[in-house]
Amino acid sequence: MRILFCNYEYPPLGGGGGVVMAALARELARRHTVTVLTSRAMGLPAESVDGGVRVIRVPVFFRRELAVANLSSMLAYLPTAAFSGLTLGRSGSFDVINTHFVVPTGPVGDLLRRVHGIPNVLSVHGGDLYDPSKRLSPHRLPLLRRPIGYLLRRADALVGQSRNTLQHVREFYGVERATHLIPLGIDRPPPVPRVPRSEFGIPDDAFVLVTVGRLVARKATVRLVEAMAAAQRPDTHLLIVGDGPDADTVRSAAAELGLTARVHLLGQVTEVRKYQALGVADVFISATQHEGFGLVFLEAMACGLPVICYDHGGQTDFLVDGETGHLVRLNDLDGLVRSIVNLHDHAPVRTAMAEHNRRCVEDYFIDTCAARYEKLFQEVVGATART
């Protein structure tokens, strides 16, 4: 098949949604011709090849950070991507479009579908439908709910990566239609050599928590600093992988609580460095307010880490309290503290959870995800040909 992916973010721009789509595109490029239409900023080239995937980047002008998009850059993507996509589509060189994120990318895929008659598979990721940390989250804005509902209904197929995301399709947008649940997948962890904890400024005998994600309001990373302080385990250190506008807030909280020497902000790092950070940790922890799926939890499980997080979001499809780690009620600081203390004080429990997580993550690698998408694309292309 000749597949066109539309997504306003593609690595190194953006977060988990772009990362998993890139992994999906590279996996499918082993057997198909794959093109990605995405945005260009921060000096990235207009066109490149990534693992057999042709990556076309259109200018958005207003983006100033790799990790975080702003409203201006998302709005700028719509006309530039639409123009480029219409030009690409004139040659009749695509069998199917896979549009990721109904906001902001949805209108681009829908336009190409209408103009060029290419079937469009729309994949929603969670934050494009529901983000409780944002005052301007689409689910709170009546002016956005109606056009989003229109795009959700118009797609030739609609994919959600978790039951939670598909529930929001119905609950907030009133869309009752056939949907497809395809869990996201991760690349198998690369063979990264282990490094000593001293490389991160951490003693060998420390108890190490690690978190990975953009430092934005939805991730609520400052809560992890507060929970670590309240746990009163002085050998505990926190590794924070990621960057964003909340970095200074996290540093200030660590300073106020006397934890500057035990809270380590690594910023945005390479994949190798990320896995090295996971490799020196004992437990993965997150206070994110909502995840449509939660790729970082799977990455942590693949590295043999128990997971502490809230019981709110798509990760509840594969995380089980007491088996994969601990699931805590949303914003329950005492619950986070109890979970940290429990795993700190009981090494055999950590070991059992680690072994369990390595086993159950096998169902969530990218080859499985790609096979499910491949089957769906073939069905949609076949149905279009018949009509």
C-alpha positions in Angstrom: 0.0 0.0 0.0 0.9 3.7 -0.4 0.2 5.3 3.0 0.1 9.0 3.9 0.4 9.8 7.6 -0.8 13.3 8.6 0.4 14.5 12.0 1.3 18.0 13.0 4.1 16.6 15.2 6.9 14.1 14.3 10.1 13.6 16.2 12.0 15.5 17.4 9.0 17.7 17.6 6.4 16.9 20.2 5.7 14.1 22.6 4.3 10.5 22.8 1.7 10.8 20.0 4.4 11.8 17.4 6.8 9.2 18.8 4.5 6.2 18.4 3.3 7.4 15.0 6.9 7.6 13.8 7.5 4.0 15.1 4.3 2.8 13.4 5.4 4.5 10.1 8.9 3.0 10.2 7.4 -0.5 10.9 5.0 -0.2 8.0 7.7 1.1 5.7 9.2 -2.4 5.9 6.4 -3.6 3.6 4.7 -0.5 2.2 5.5 3.0 0.8 5.0 5.5 3.6 5.0 9.3 3.6 4.5 11.6 6.5 3.1 15.1 6.3 4.1 17.1 9.4 5.4 20.5 10.6 8.8 22.1 10.3 10.4 24.3 12.9 13.6 24.8 14.9 15.8 24.4 11.8 14.5 21.0 10.8 14.8 20.1 7.0 11.9 20.4 4.7 12.3 16.8 3.6 14.2 13.8 4.9 14.1 10.0 5.1 13.7 8.4 8.5 13.9 4.6 8.6 12.5 4.2 5.1 9.8 6.8 5.7 9.6 10.0 3.6 9.1 12.9 6.0 7.8 16.1 4.5 7.7 19.1 6.8 5.7 22.2 6.2 6.6 25.5 7.9 4.6 26.7 10.9 6.8 29.7 11.8 5.7 30.3 15.4 7.0 27.2 17.2 9.8 27.9 19.7 10.1 24.7 21.6 10.8 21.1 20.5 8.7 19.5 23.2 5.6 21.8 23.3 3.4 23.2 20.5 1.6 26.5 20.9 -1.8 27.5 19.4 -0.2 29.7 16.7 1.9 26.9 15.4 -1.0 24.4 15.4 -3.2 26.9 13.5 -0.4 27.6 11.0 -0.1 23.9 10.2 -3.6 23.7 8.8 -3.1 25.9 5.6 0.5 24.8 4.9 -0.2 21.1 5.3 -3.5 21.4 3.4 -1.7 23.1 0.4 1.2 20.5 0.5 -1.2 17.6 0.9 -3.4 18.7 -2.0 -0.3 18.9 -4.2 0.9 15.5 -3.1 -2.6 14.0 -3.6 -3.0 15.2 -7.2 -0.6 12.5 -8.4 -3.0 9.8 -7.1 0.0 8.3 -5.2 -1.8 7.3 -2.0 -4.2 4.4 -1.2 -5.0 5.5 2.3 -4.5 8.4 4.7 -4.0 7.9 8.5 -4.6 11.2 10.3 -3.4 11.5 13.9 -5.0 13.9 16.4 -8.4 15.3 15.4 -7.1 18.6 16.8 -5.3 20.1 15.0 -4.6 17.6 12.2 -8.2 16.4 11.5 -9.3 19.0 9.0 -6.2 18.2 6.8 -7.0 14.5 6.5 -10.7 15.3 5.9 -9.9 17.8 3.1 -7.7 15.4 1.3 -10.3 12.7 1.6 -13.0 15.0 0.1 -10.9 16.5 -2.7 -8.9 13.4 -3.8 -11.2 10.6 -2.7 -8.5 8.9 -0.6 -10.0 7.0 2.4 -9.1 8.5 5.7 -8.5 6.6 8.9 -8.6 9.0 11.9 -6.7 8.1 15.0 -7.5 10.0 18.2 -5.0 10.0 21.0 -6.8 11.4 24.1 -5.4 14.8 24.6 -7.0 16.0 21.4 -10.4 15.2 22.9 -10.0 15.7 26.6 -7.3 17.5 28.7 -8.5 18.3 32.2 -5.5 20.5 32.9 -6.4 23.0 30.1 -9.1 25.7 30.3 -9.3 25.6 26.5 -9.5 21.8 26.3 -11.8 20.9 23.3 -14.3 19.1 25.5 -15.0 22.3 27.3 -15.7 24.4 24.2 -19.1 24.1 22.5 -17.7 25.9 19.4 -15.2 23.2 19.0 -17.3 20.2 20.0 -19.5 20.4 17.0 -16.8 20.5 14.2 -14.8 17.8 16.1 -17.9 15.6 16.1 -18.3 16.2 12.4 -14.8 15.1 11.7 -15.2 12.0 14.0 -18.3 10.9 12.0 -16.8 11.7 8.6 -13.7 9.5 8.8 -13.8 6.2 6.9 -12.6 4.5 10.1 -12.1 5.9 13.6 -9.3 4.5 15.9 -8.8 5.1 19.6 -5.9 3.7 21.5 -7.8 3.0 24.7 -11.3 2.4 26.0 -11.0 5.7 27.9 -10.4 7.6 24.6 -13.3 5.9 22.8 -15.6 6.6 25.8 -14.8 10.4 25.4 -15.8 10.2 21.7 -19.3 9.2 22.8 -19.5 11.1 26.1 -18.3 14.6 25.0 -19.0 14.6 21.3 -22.1 12.4 21.0 -20.6 10.3 18.3 -22.2 6.8 18.1 -20.4 4.9 15.4 -18.3 1.8 14.8 -14.8 2.4 16.3 -11.6 0.4 16.4 -9.5 -0.1 19.6 -5.9 -0.5 18.6 -3.5 -0.2 21.6 -0.4 1.8 20.9 3.0 0.0 20.6 6.5 0.8 21.5 9.8 -0.1 19.9 11.6 -2.8 21.8 14.2 -1.1 24.1 17.5 -0.7 22.3 20.5 -2.6 23.6 21.8 0.2 25.8 24.8 -0.4 28.0 24.1 0.1 31.6 25.8 3.1 33.3 26.6 3.7 36.9 24.3 5.8 39.0 27.2 8.2 39.6 26.7 9.5 36.0 23.4 11.0 37.2 24.9 12.2 40.5 23.1 9.5 42.5 24.7 7.2 45.1 24.8 3.5 44.3 22.7 2.6 47.4 19.9 5.1 46.7 16.2 4.3 46.0 15.6 5.9 42.6 12.3 7.1 41.2 12.1 8.1 37.5 9.6 9.9 35.4 9.5 10.7 31.7 7.4 13.4 30.0 7.1 17.0 29.0 7.1 19.4 31.9 3.6 20.9 31.3 0.6 21.4 33.5 -1.1 18.1 32.6 1.9 16.1 33.8 1.8 17.8 37.3 5.5 16.8 37.9 5.7 19.1 40.9 3.4 16.7 42.7 6.1 14.0 42.5 8.6 16.3 44.4 5.9 16.9 47.1 5.2 13.2 47.4 8.9 12.4 47.7 9.3 14.9 50.5 6.3 13.6 52.3 7.5 10.0 52.1 10.4 10.8 54.4 12.8 8.3 52.9 16.1 10.3 52.7 17.8 7.8 50.4 15.2 8.5 47.7 16.2 10.3 44.5 14.0 11.5 41.6 15.2 11.5 38.0 13.1 13.7 35.7 13.5 13.1 32.0 11.9 15.8 29.8 11.7 19.6 29.5 9.0 22.2 29.2 7.5 25.4 30.7 7.1 23.9 34.2 10.8 23.1 34.7 11.4 26.2 36.8 8.4 25.4 39.0 9.8 21.9 39.7 13.2 23.4 40.5 11.6 25.9 42.9 9.6 23.2 44.7 12.6 21.1 45.1 14.6 24.0 46.6 11.7 25.0 49.0 11.5 21.4 50.3 15.2 21.0 50.7 15.4 18.4 47.9 17.6 20.1 45.3 20.4 17.5 45.7 17.9 14.6 45.2 15.8 15.9 42.3 17.7 15.6 39.0 16.2 17.4 36.0 17.9 15.9 32.8 16.0 18.0 30.3 15.2 16.6 26.8 17.6 13.8 26.1 18.3 11.1 23.4 16.6 7.8 23.4 19.8 6.1 24.6 20.0 8.5 27.5 16.4 8.0 28.4 16.8 4.2 28.6 20.0 4.7 30.6 17.9 6.7 33.1 15.3 4.0 33.2 18.0 1.5 33.7 19.3 3.0 36.9 15.8 3.4 38.5 13.9 1.2 40.9 10.4 2.5 40.2 8.6 4.6 37.5 6.3 7.2 38.8 3.9 9.7 37.2 1.3 12.3 38.4 -0.1 13.0 35.0 -3.7 14.2 35.2 -4.7 12.2 32.1 -3.1 10.1 29.4 -5.0 8.8 26.4 -2.8 5.7 26.5 0.6 6.2 28.2 3.5 5.0 26.2 6.0 5.8 28.9 4.4 3.3 31.2 5.0 0.6 28.7 8.6 1.7 28.2 9.1 1.5 32.0 7.5 -1.9 32.1 9.8 -3.2 29.3 12.7 -2.1 31.5 11.4 -4.1 34.4 10.1 -1.2 36.5 7.0 -1.2 38.7 4.7 1.7 37.9 3.1 4.2 40.2 0.4 6.5 38.7 -3.2 7.6 38.9 -6.1 5.3 38.0 -7.4 7.9 35.5 -6.8 7.5 31.8 -6.0 5.0 29.1 -3.2 3.3 31.0 -5.9 1.5 33.1 -6.3 -0.8 30.0 -3.0 -2.5 30.9 -2.0 -1.4 34.4 -3.4 -3.4 37.4 -3.0 -2.2 41.0 -0.9 -4.6 43.0 0.4 -6.4 39.9 2.1 -3.9 37.7 2.7 -1.4 40.5 0.2 0.9 42.3 -2.8 2.8 40.9 -3.8 5.7 43.0 -6.9 7.8 43.0 -6.6 11.0 40.9 -4.7 13.7 42.8 -4.5 11.6 46.0 -1.1 12.8 47.4 -1.3 10.4 50.4 -1.8 7.5 48.0 1.3 8.5 46.1 3.2 8.7 49.3 2.0 5.3 50.5 2.9 3.7 47.2 6.4 5.1 47.3 6.9 3.9 50.9 5.6 0.5 50.1 7.9 -0.1 47.2 10.8 1.5 49.0 10.4 -0.8 52.0 9.7 -4.1 50.2 12.3 -5.0 47.6 10.8 -8.5 47.0 7.5 -6.8 45.9 9.4 -4.7 43.5 11.2 -7.7 42.0 7.9 -9.6 41.5 6.3 -6.6 39.8 9.3 -6.2 37.6 9.2 -9.7 36.3 5.4 -9.5 35.8 5.8 -6.3 33.8 8.5 -7.7 31.5 6.1 -10.5 30.6 2.9 -8.6 30.0 4.5 -5.8 27.9 5.1 -8.3 25.1 1.6 -7.6 23.8 2.4 -3.9 23.3 5.4 -3.7 21.0 5.1 -1.8 17.7 5.0 -4.8 15.4 1.7 -5.9 17.0 0.3 -2.4 16.7 1.4 -2.1 13.1 -0.1 -5.4 12.1 -3.5 -4.3 13.5 -3.3 -0.9 11.6 -2.2 -2.8 8.4 -5.3 -5.0 8.6 -7.5 -2.0 9.1 -6.0 -0.1 6.2 -6.5 -3.0 3.9 -10.1 -3.3 4.9 -10.7 0.4 4.3 -9.0 0.4 1.0 -11.0 -2.6 -0.1 -14.3 -1.1 1.0 -13.5 2.1 -0.9 -12.6 0.1 -4.0 -15.9 -1.8 -3.9 -18.0 1.4 -3.6 
